[in-house]
Structure formats: structure tokens, C-alpha cells
């Protein structure tokens, strides 16, 4: 009250907006992207040099896809790990207890998080037309475990895939603008058999998280 009284006496009007502008940004901004019975997908934007404390930890297993280049630290149970990454890198993060993370880069970084809502329902179905088996030129396995298989999908200009089948639901992240999706667009892909084509003169890149 004394500070306000002095400000008023000096003819200075202190507005609530001024105080709000001085507050530092939140350590992490969460943007929902997709939610269904299998997954919850968000984008977490971490501000630079601002620790983010998770006191209760994370109850679900998740896939992390880094949308920006940078570095961060993660402190858990007294151990600190430094993680460096580039756009499009993928990491598996199992459920965990309390931890503190910090973006140690000098600019904000974004992480796409695919939270799995439950364990696999059973053995993953198979097909002779599996994309990796029949078209390894365009489909590469980045990560695989009992819960997910993560694929990097790349087509050069005017390239087409071989006929292939997707037998699992999958979260698709588009890494650049293309005729089928915009940069950083996220959508759910259903099981299907098809031939995919890139009709443009630019490369087409995506990451697909198949949920087992």
C-alpha cells in the first residue's frame, strides 16, 4: 500500500496490466492437439532457462517428438541428464515419478507428446504388406517396443510408395508442408491398404506413431 500511495502522490498511475506484464512466462505452455480412447497428444512449449517442476511425475508412457533443435536437462531422484536433440528426433519416456526439467537453450522449444492411455490390448497384428517390409526406401523404424512402433516417412519429389498396409491406428505428424498435410499438423490415421504419392516438387516428410 505504501508503494501505491507514493505512486499516486507522484501522479503515477499503476495499472494491474503493468504488473501482469512483469510476470515471467510459465515454464511450460500446453497446447492440446488430439485426444481419443488410445492417446492424448499435446505440444509442450518450454521457455528458456526456466525450470519446470513436476511434483507428481507422469503416470503414462509417452513418445516425445522434438519440434525444435535445442537442449534440456532432466533431474530425477538426484540424477541429472542432459538431452540434446534436433527437429524430428524421437524419444521414448516411460511413466515416472517426480522430476524437474529445464530448457537450457536460449529460445523456446516445442515437444510433441503422445501419451498412451493404456497397455497394448494384445499381440500386435501383422501383415505381409507391412510398410517397412515392402517399402523400406520410404519407411524407416525410429523406435519400437511393446507399446508403439515409430516410423520416419520420407518421399522425394514425385515419388510414390509401393502398395502397403497399415494394421494399427497411428498418430501422424507432418514435418513440412505437402499436398497431404501442413507443417506440424497432427492427425490420426486409420488402418488401410493404399499407395501413397507425393505429387509435388518438394520432399514430403512425416513421423507416424503406431499404437499397439
C-alpha positions as CSV (number, residue, x, y, z in Angstrom):
1,X,0.0,0.0,0.0
2,X,2.9,2.4,0.8
3,X,4.3,1.9,-2.8
4,X,0.9,2.6,-4.3
5,X,0.5,5.7,-2.1
6,X,3.8,7.1,-3.2
7,X,3.0,6.4,-6.8
8,X,-0.3,8.2,-6.5
9,X,1.3,11.1,-4.7
10,X,3.8,11.4,-7.6
11,X,1.0,11.4,-10.1
12,X,1.9,7.9,-11.4
13,X,-1.0,5.5,-12.2
14,X,-0.1,1.9,-11.5
15,X,-2.4,-0.4,-13.5
16,X,-3.0,-4.1,-13.0
17,X,-1.9,-4.7,-16.6
18,X,1.6,-3.3,-15.8
19,X,2.0,-5.9,-13.0
20,X,0.8,-8.7,-15.3
21,X,3.3,-7.7,-18.0
22,X,6.2,-8.1,-15.5
23,X,5.3,-11.7,-14.6
24,X,7.7,-14.2,-16.2
25,X,6.3,-16.7,-18.7
26,X,5.1,-20.0,-17.4
27,X,7.8,-22.8,-17.6
28,X,5.7,-24.8,-20.0
29,X,2.7,-24.0,-22.1
30,X,0.5,-26.9,-23.0
31,X,-1.5,-27.0,-26.3
32,X,-3.9,-29.9,-26.8
33,X,-3.7,-31.4,-30.3
34,X,-5.6,-34.7,-30.3
35,X,-7.5,-36.8,-27.8
36,X,-9.2,-40.2,-28.2
37,X,-9.5,-43.6,-26.4
38,X,-5.9,-44.6,-27.2
39,X,-3.8,-41.4,-26.9
40,X,-3.7,-37.8,-25.8
41,X,-1.5,-35.6,-27.9
42,X,-0.2,-32.2,-26.7
43,X,2.5,-29.8,-27.6
44,X,4.6,-28.6,-24.6
45,X,6.4,-25.3,-25.2
46,X,9.3,-24.8,-22.8
47,X,10.6,-21.4,-22.1
48,X,14.4,-21.0,-21.9
49,X,16.3,-21.3,-18.6
50,X,13.0,-21.7,-16.6
51,X,12.8,-25.0,-14.6
52,X,9.6,-26.9,-14.8
53,X,8.8,-28.9,-11.7
54,X,6.6,-32.0,-12.0
55,X,5.9,-32.9,-8.3
56,X,3.7,-35.9,-9.1
57,X,5.6,-37.2,-12.1
58,X,4.0,-38.6,-15.2
59,X,1.6,-41.5,-14.9
60,X,1.6,-42.7,-18.5
61,X,4.1,-43.9,-21.0
62,X,4.7,-41.5,-23.9
63,X,6.5,-40.8,-27.1
64,X,8.3,-37.5,-27.4
65,X,8.9,-35.9,-30.8
66,X,11.1,-32.7,-30.7
67,X,9.8,-30.0,-33.0
68,X,12.8,-27.7,-32.5
69,X,16.6,-28.1,-32.1
70,X,17.9,-27.5,-28.6
71,X,19.0,-29.0,-25.3
72,X,17.4,-29.6,-21.9
73,X,18.2,-31.2,-18.6
74,X,16.1,-33.6,-16.6
75,X,16.7,-34.1,-12.9
76,X,15.1,-37.2,-11.3
77,X,15.9,-38.9,-8.0
78,X,19.1,-36.8,-7.6
79,X,20.4,-37.7,-11.1
80,X,20.6,-35.0,-13.9
81,X,20.7,-35.9,-17.5
82,X,21.4,-33.6,-20.4
83,X,19.4,-34.2,-23.6
84,X,20.4,-32.7,-26.9
85,X,18.1,-33.0,-29.9
86,X,17.2,-31.8,-33.4
87,X,13.9,-31.3,-35.1
88,X,12.3,-34.7,-35.8
89,X,14.2,-36.6,-33.1
90,X,12.1,-39.2,-31.2
91,X,12.4,-40.5,-27.6
92,X,10.5,-43.0,-25.5
93,X,9.7,-41.8,-22.0
94,X,8.2,-44.4,-19.6
95,X,6.0,-43.4,-16.7
96,X,8.0,-41.8,-13.9
97,X,7.9,-40.2,-10.5
98,X,8.7,-36.6,-9.7
99,X,11.2,-34.7,-11.8
100,X,12.4,-31.3,-12.9
101,X,13.1,-30.4,-16.5
102,X,14.7,-27.3,-17.9
103,X,15.2,-25.9,-21.4
104,X,18.8,-24.8,-21.3
105,X,18.7,-23.4,-24.9
106,X,18.4,-19.7,-25.5
107,X,15.0,-19.9,-27.2
108,X,11.7,-21.7,-26.6
109,X,11.5,-25.4,-27.6
110,X,8.4,-27.4,-28.5
111,X,7.9,-31.1,-27.8
112,X,5.0,-33.1,-29.2
113,X,4.0,-35.6,-26.5
114,X,2.0,-38.7,-27.4
115,X,0.6,-40.1,-24.1
116,X,-0.6,-43.7,-24.2
117,X,-3.8,-44.2,-22.2
118,X,-3.3,-47.9,-21.7
119,X,-1.2,-51.0,-22.3
120,X,-1.3,-53.0,-25.6
121,X,-4.6,-54.9,-26.0
122,X,-2.7,-58.0,-27.1
123,X,-0.1,-59.1,-29.7
124,X,0.2,-56.6,-32.5
125,X,-1.4,-57.8,-35.7
126,X,0.9,-58.5,-38.7
127,X,0.6,-58.3,-42.5
128,X,2.6,-59.3,-45.5
129,X,2.1,-55.8,-46.8
130,X,3.8,-54.1,-43.8
131,X,5.2,-50.8,-45.0
132,X,8.7,-51.3,-43.6
133,X,8.9,-54.8,-45.1
134,X,7.7,-53.9,-48.6
135,X,8.9,-50.3,-48.9
136,X,12.0,-49.7,-46.8
137,X,13.0,-46.9,-49.1
138,X,10.2,-44.7,-47.8
139,X,9.6,-46.2,-44.3
140,X,12.2,-46.4,-41.5
141,X,11.8,-47.6,-38.0
142,X,13.0,-45.0,-35.5
143,X,11.8,-46.7,-32.3
144,X,9.9,-49.9,-31.4
145,X,8.8,-51.6,-28.2
146,X,5.8,-53.4,-26.8
147,X,3.7,-50.3,-26.9
148,X,4.5,-48.5,-30.1
149,X,6.4,-48.5,-33.4
150,X,7.5,-45.1,-34.7
151,X,8.2,-44.7,-38.4
152,X,10.0,-42.0,-40.3
153,X,8.2,-41.5,-43.6
154,X,10.1,-39.7,-46.5
155,X,9.2,-39.2,-50.1
156,X,11.3,-37.3,-52.6
157,X,9.7,-35.1,-55.2
158,X,7.2,-37.0,-57.4
159,X,7.8,-40.3,-55.6
160,X,5.2,-43.0,-54.8
161,X,5.2,-45.8,-52.3
162,X,4.6,-49.5,-53.0
163,X,1.2,-50.9,-52.1
164,X,1.3,-51.4,-48.4
165,X,-1.0,-51.9,-45.4
166,X,-1.3,-50.1,-42.0
167,X,-2.9,-52.5,-39.5
168,X,-2.6,-50.2,-36.5
169,X,-4.1,-46.8,-35.6
170,X,-1.3,-44.2,-35.8
171,X,-0.6,-40.6,-34.9
172,X,0.8,-38.8,-37.9
173,X,3.0,-35.7,-37.6
174,X,3.8,-33.8,-40.8
175,X,7.2,-32.2,-40.7
176,X,6.8,-30.0,-43.7
177,X,4.1,-28.6,-46.0
178,X,2.9,-31.2,-48.5
179,X,-0.2,-32.0,-50.5
180,X,-1.5,-34.2,-47.7
181,X,-0.6,-32.1,-44.6
182,X,0.8,-28.9,-43.3
183,X,3.9,-28.4,-41.2
184,X,3.4,-29.6,-37.6
185,X,-0.2,-30.8,-38.4
186,X,-1.2,-33.8,-36.3
187,X,-3.9,-36.3,-37.3
188,X,-5.0,-39.9,-36.6
189,X,-4.5,-42.4,-39.3
190,X,-6.8,-45.4,-39.6
191,X,-5.8,-48.9,-40.7
192,X,-5.8,-49.1,-44.5
193,X,-4.2,-50.6,-47.6
194,X,-3.0,-48.0,-50.1
195,X,-0.4,-46.5,-52.4
196,X,0.8,-43.1,-51.2
197,X,2.1,-40.4,-53.6
198,X,4.0,-37.2,-53.3
199,X,2.8,-35.2,-56.4
200,X,4.8,-32.1,-55.5
201,X,8.3,-30.9,-56.5
202,X,9.3,-30.8,-52.8
203,X,10.2,-33.6,-50.4
204,X,7.4,-34.9,-48.1
205,X,8.4,-35.9,-44.5
206,X,6.3,-37.2,-41.6
207,X,6.6,-39.3,-38.4
208,X,4.0,-42.0,-37.7
209,X,3.5,-43.4,-34.2
210,X,1.7,-46.7,-34.5
211,X,-0.1,-47.6,-31.3
212,X,-0.1,-51.4,-30.5
